[in-house]
Amino acid sequence: MRRPLFIRNLWLLLMAILPLAAGAAEYRRLPPPPRSGLTTDWLIKDPARNRLVLYLPDYHAPEQAYYQWLSVRPGRPLPITFTARENLSLFLNNQLIFTAPAPASYTLDLAALLPAGTQQGGLHLLCVWHPEAVPNLASFQNALAPVKSPVGVRDVLTAAQPRPRGHQGQNVFLGFLLLIGLGYGGLRATYQPGFARIYQLEGLWGQGTAEQDFLVKPTLTWLNLVLVMLFALSFALLLVAIHTNIENIVILRRLFDVAESTIVVKVLLYTALVAAFVLGKYLFLELMGYIFDVAELVTIQYREFIRTVLFMGLFLPGVMLLYLGLNRQLPETVLWVSNGVVSLLLVGTVWRIARTLHRKRSLLNLHLFSYLCATEVIPLVVLLKLIVFTY
């Protein structure tokens, strides 16, 4: 009696499981409802299966072509915005609709750029392709305002013009420049003798009396500390300006947008780093002076470093004014001028320090020359690589 009961219970259990298994086998994930506009999901082609699969950045290798299905509503615009390298191309339904003539940010109305004879409504396949590099997919977003342009051949050129970008953070730069000008003006009016010991042209190439007076005065005075902060702010402002608007420089091909709030944070961070480098160099010189047994030269070397840095830093606000005035018309020229001024500041500082130390001891001494290389030349090479040649 137990055996038939067991068989019956097993049969009932199988009858209960089979419908569930059949339902699981028949389950298919429903396709997402069609929507208008771009999404963050991109597709790539799977050559083995000849179909499009979802692109997973941490799983798939980078590709040159990325796809996305778009739903276009009849009579409705479909504006998108993106940043593009030169020669980046967009295709709709495997037909070319746009090629970027230069690195910039663009706004396009995809609905107006549909190939002739294509049905306005329904799903359309968008392809983003670049022949040499991976497209910046994160920059592809739905535009807030539609692009109004007539349909026709001229339509592509009209809708595909770069958006006028202006200067990123122009108000921030002008505000900091005003603060720097007020700082220099207030210090000159309040501490005129100490200000004149630093900012005078007499001892730039020769041996002025004011220069010798500065080299025997205390280094870390309140005047010098405030001037160091103004120099750090000026230097940081120039570095942030170059690096933030680097997407406008054709030769660099680097495209990114930076909000003004981010620029303020970057300026303050760079200011703190530059000030920490200038003030912390004394500890580095003390350590190297102890190692090379030239401790008596550390104070003179650091005072010459401070005096030269502060003097040459007075020209940085002028470079910033040049940047704000001409960067939009002559971006490459402004970049070279800015990098040239930064290079001159770094190289000129090392040259004046070497000249001052040579007057105390001959640099023909291999021991002293090695000390100069360790404290000035090697840091100079590192700074040039980080600041100038990287950008």
Secondary structure by P-SEA (a helix, b strand, c coil): caaaaaaaaaaaaaaaaaaaaaaaaaccccccccccccccbbbbbcccccccccccccccccccbbbbbbbbcccccccccccccccbbbbcccccccccccccccccccccccccccccccbbbbbbbbccccccccccccccbbbbbbcccaaaaaaaccccccccaaaaaaaaaaaaaaaaaaaaaccaaaaaacccccccccccaaaaaaaacccccaaaaaaaaaaaaaaaaaaaaaaaaccccccccccccccaaaaaaaaaaaaaaaaaaaaaaaaaaaaaaaaaccccaaaaaaaaaaaaaaaaacaaaaaaaaaaccccccaaaaaaaaaaaaaaaaaaaaaaaaaaaaaacccccaaaaaaaaaccaaaaaaaaaaccccc
